[in-house]
């Protein structure tokens, strides 16, 4: 953390408070939930049904127009008449939040820590999922803690918010990394889900490149790269930082020192963007000083009726 007048010097900017995350509901609902028509007028409106799901319901006799790919050959052979498989209609999409809890996130130079911004952005996403009628789940990279299970409505959002406030209060013990978190996500996702990844740029490099296309093949994926203004545009000046071990001073007027800074912070951001762009994954930079809901239009929200 930079030791300056603009430094984070309040508890609000260092650790996310549950009340703060709950209050962000207004950011997600400001755009308005899709409304169902109560008049006899015909108009386009989003359906509460998400389309055919993957869960088998029954087999019934084939009728003209049924998808031939779903023919139940076993029942067809047993009865001598064509039968097709029917599936449960998917009524609720899953919105899954993957929280990177790498130690590099628990720093900041202006307004708030990157970790606090991550918690706030994830809270906005959780409330947006409530507005959209989704089930909400969350997880982080750990071998010891189970994911927050999918649930809908305010109850589901509040479960996620409690976890976010705990995860981003301080670097949690046993962080296994973003790659492990995405492994867990791959087992939880179902086709048509919406995945939001909140990550430090350096964490992207720890994920096998083939993982991203696999996640995006049947799901909507958005990555928020958490950054700090000082990482991307450090001044050519002598800077003092507060750390757990005491104060650290860096002279960024020195060319070699400035180059090391760029290699440690700016270059990983550029590499992460290039990696995600090559995998055709949508990516948004979210600086710690930016509004926590500024990225929301990229979340693929349905248009209000």
Secondary structure as the mmCIF struct_conf table of DSSP 4:
data_model
#
loop_
_struct_conf.conf_type_id
_struct_conf.id
_struct_conf.beg_label_comp_id
_struct_conf.beg_label_asym_id
_struct_conf.beg_label_seq_id
_struct_conf.end_label_comp_id
_struct_conf.end_label_asym_id
_struct_conf.end_label_seq_id
STRN STRN1 UNK A 2 UNK A 2
BEND BEND1 UNK A 4 UNK A 4
TURN_TY1_P TURN_TY1_P1 UNK A 5 UNK A 6
BEND BEND2 UNK A 7 UNK A 7
BEND BEND3 UNK A 10 UNK A 10
HELX_RH_AL_P HELX_RH_AL_P1 UNK A 11 UNK A 14
BEND BEND4 UNK A 15 UNK A 15
HELX_RH_AL_P HELX_RH_AL_P2 UNK A 18 UNK A 23
TURN_TY1_P TURN_TY1_P2 UNK A 24 UNK A 24
HELX_RH_AL_P HELX_RH_AL_P3 UNK A 25 UNK A 29
TURN_TY1_P TURN_TY1_P3 UNK A 30 UNK A 31
BEND BEND5 UNK A 39 UNK A 40
BEND BEND6 UNK A 48 UNK A 48
STRN STRN2 UNK A 52 UNK A 61
TURN_TY1_P TURN_TY1_P4 UNK A 64 UNK A 65
BEND BEND7 UNK A 66 UNK A 66
HELX_RH_3T_P HELX_RH_3T_P1 UNK A 68 UNK A 70
STRN STRN3 UNK A 71 UNK A 71
HELX_RH_AL_P HELX_RH_AL_P4 UNK A 73 UNK A 79
BEND BEND8 UNK A 80 UNK A 81
STRN STRN4 UNK A 83 UNK A 89
HELX_LH_PP_P HELX_LH_PP_P1 UNK A 90 UNK A 90
STRN STRN5 UNK A 94 UNK A 99
HELX_RH_3T_P HELX_RH_3T_P2 UNK A 103 UNK A 105
BEND BEND9 UNK A 106 UNK A 106
BEND BEND10 UNK A 109 UNK A 112
HELX_RH_AL_P HELX_RH_AL_P5 UNK A 114 UNK A 131
TURN_TY1_P TURN_TY1_P5 UNK A 132 UNK A 133
STRN STRN6 UNK A 135 UNK A 140
BEND BEND11 UNK A 141 UNK A 141
BEND BEND12 UNK A 143 UNK A 145
HELX_LH_PP_P HELX_LH_PP_P2 UNK A 146 UNK A 147
STRN STRN7 UNK A 148 UNK A 152
HELX_RH_AL_P HELX_RH_AL_P6 UNK A 153 UNK A 167
TURN_TY1_P TURN_TY1_P6 UNK A 168 UNK A 169
BEND BEND13 UNK A 170 UNK A 170
HELX_LH_PP_P HELX_LH_PP_P3 UNK A 171 UNK A 172
TURN_TY1_P TURN_TY1_P7 UNK A 173 UNK A 174
HELX_RH_AL_P HELX_RH_AL_P7 UNK A 178 UNK A 188
TURN_TY1_P TURN_TY1_P8 UNK A 191 UNK A 192
STRN STRN8 UNK A 194 UNK A 200
HELX_RH_AL_P HELX_RH_AL_P8 UNK A 201 UNK A 204
TURN_TY1_P TURN_TY1_P9 UNK A 205 UNK A 206
BEND BEND14 UNK A 207 UNK A 207
HELX_RH_AL_P HELX_RH_AL_P9 UNK A 209 UNK A 216
BEND BEND15 UNK A 217 UNK A 219
STRN STRN9 UNK A 220 UNK A 227
HELX_RH_AL_P HELX_RH_AL_P10 UNK A 229 UNK A 232
BEND BEND16 UNK A 233 UNK A 233
BEND BEND17 UNK A 236 UNK A 237
STRN STRN10 UNK A 238 UNK A 243
TURN_TY1_P TURN_TY1_P10 UNK A 244 UNK A 245
STRN STRN11 UNK A 246 UNK A 251
TURN_TY1_P TURN_TY1_P11 UNK A 252 UNK A 253
BEND BEND18 UNK A 254 UNK A 254
HELX_RH_AL_P HELX_RH_AL_P11 UNK A 255 UNK A 261
HELX_RH_PI_P HELX_RH_PI_P1 UNK A 262 UNK A 266
HELX_RH_AL_P HELX_RH_AL_P12 UNK A 267 UNK A 278
TURN_TY1_P TURN_TY1_P12 UNK A 279 UNK A 280
STRN STRN12 UNK A 282 UNK A 287
TURN_TY1_P TURN_TY1_P13 UNK A 288 UNK A 289
BEND BEND19 UNK A 290 UNK A 290
TURN_TY1_P TURN_TY1_P14 UNK A 292 UNK A 295
HELX_RH_3T_P HELX_RH_3T_P3 UNK A 296 UNK A 299
HELX_LH_PP_P HELX_LH_PP_P4 UNK A 301 UNK A 304
#
